Amino acid sequence: MKHFLRIIFSILCLLGITCSFLPAAEAGLISEKQELEMGKAAAEQIEARYGVINDMEIAERVERIGQSLVDVCGRKNIKYSFKVLNTDDVNALACPGGYIYVFKGLLDYMPSDAELAGVLGHEIGHVVKRHTVHQLEKNMWTQLAAILAGAATGNGDVLAMGMVVGDALAAGYSRADESAADREGFAYTVKAGYSPYAMLVTMHKLQELAVEYGNPGWGIFDSHPDPEQRIRNMYKLMDPLKMTPAPVSNTDGTASVKESFGNTSKDIWEFRIAAVAGGNKPLYRAELLAGALYQVRQKEKIEPTHFIVFESNDKAEIFYEDIQIHTVWRQDVVGFAEIGGYAAFCVERFREWADKVNMTKTVAK
């Protein structure tokens, strides 16, 4: 207690010196060490409230995806942790200092690694930009009052710090902070090799979930700015990439991924997706596929034989080297005896696309 009271006293002294001419957010009142202490305290309270799942396969998947994004983020000097909270609620949040949580209920709606990367990238963005810390600095007097009240009632440093951070998380982020986290998250997902459409698909689905089940107003459902504006902003971030092939929504409810290699209809390569599968509508599946093929397209030469299939009981996953291209589900299998047969057909279509891309690149040279 004495140690933390000394921290409070130091902050009060800093406030007396700086706040007369600097906004609190610019004064840098909370050090990185204090940020880590507060984040740890909040994380302990969150885990005590919800519990953490014991499924190692799920935990390792979330940790793997999270760390792949940390590898390309702008703040690598702290240790990040990624855990799944044992609740059917659909949400995610980030505590100061790199403690990032996904609620178990969210995983059912984000089946692909790319979609989950979109969620985690956004939360990492909040940590990198220290958004919660800056929010605490802006409201320092109020937060210090809460901490001192906790000290006076014997609640202790850890409980008081955790409650302060919890209040800040529940209050939500500013419009500017949410937009910044979206920009950071988009950059991380693309740099880490996930589909550039990942965050767009994530935002569409979160918008639908908020309408269907209600918007809790915090975590990934923070409504500042509104979902439609965030989606428009995401299209603006994607536009400079000039991505091909492109996803298309068809009038019959299906979706396609298309790319034109000439001036006639015969020169258009098209891959059609008709089924709702893996928790995704045809358009979302087409967007993720288009983004994955765009990533493959960035290679100097595409090796058609590098498209491979990994088949399990209920699905077949198609990769190009380490890039996840497409998942074939039982709902997709029409006119084929088994998943493996349709997956092989899909691979042939992707190899056909690769040959056309390679030919175009050769002509361009």
Stockholm file with secondary structure:
# STOCKHOLM 1.0

chainA/1-365         MKHFLRIIFSILCLLGITCSFLPAAEAGLISEKQELEMGKAAAEQIEARYGVINDMEIAERVERIGQSLVDVCGRKNIKYSFKVLNTDDVNALACPGGYIYVFKGLLDYMPSDAELAGVLGHEIGHVVKRHTVHQLEKNMWTQLAAILAGAATGNGDVLAMGMVVGDALAAGYSRADESAADREGFAYTVKAGYSPYAMLVTMHKLQELAVEYGNPGWGIFDSHPDPEQRIRNMYKLMDPLKMTPAPVSNTDGTASVKESFGNTSKDIWEFRIAAVAGGNKPLYRAELLAGALYQVRQKEKIEPTHFIVFESNDKAEIFYEDIQIHTVWRQDVVGFAEIGGYAAFCVERFREWADKVNMTKTVAK
#=GR chainA/1-365 SS CHHHHHHHHHHHHHHHHHTTTSCHHHHTCSCHHHHHHHHHHHHHHHHHHHCBCCCHHHHHHHHHHHHHHHTTSSCCSSCCEEEEESCSCCCEEEETTTEEEEEHHHHTTCCSHHHHHHHHHHHHHHHHTTHHHHHHHHTHHHHHHHHHHHHHTTCCHHHHHHHHHHHHHHHCCCHHHHHHHHHHHHHHHHHTTCCTTHHHHHHHHHHHHHHHHCCCSSGGGCCSSCHHHHHHHHHHHHGGGCCSSEEEECTTSCEEEEEECSSSGGGEEEEEECCCBTTBCHHHHHHHHHHHHHHHHTSSSCCGGGEEEEECSSEEEEEETTEEEEEEEGGGCSSSSSHHHHHHHHHHHHHHHHHHHHHHHHHHC
#=GC SS_cons         CHHHHHHHHHHHHHHHHHTTTSCHHHHTCSCHHHHHHHHHHHHHHHHHHHCBCCCHHHHHHHHHHHHHHHTTSSCCSSCCEEEEESCSCCCEEEETTTEEEEEHHHHTTCCSHHHHHHHHHHHHHHHHTTHHHHHHHHTHHHHHHHHHHHHHTTCCHHHHHHHHHHHHHHHCCCHHHHHHHHHHHHHHHHHTTCCTTHHHHHHHHHHHHHHHHCCCSSGGGCCSSCHHHHHHHHHHHHGGGCCSSEEEECTTSCEEEEEECSSSGGGEEEEEECCCBTTBCHHHHHHHHHHHHHHHHTSSSCCGGGEEEEECSSEEEEEETTEEEEEEEGGGCSSSSSHHHHHHHHHHHHHHHHHHHHHHHHHHC
//
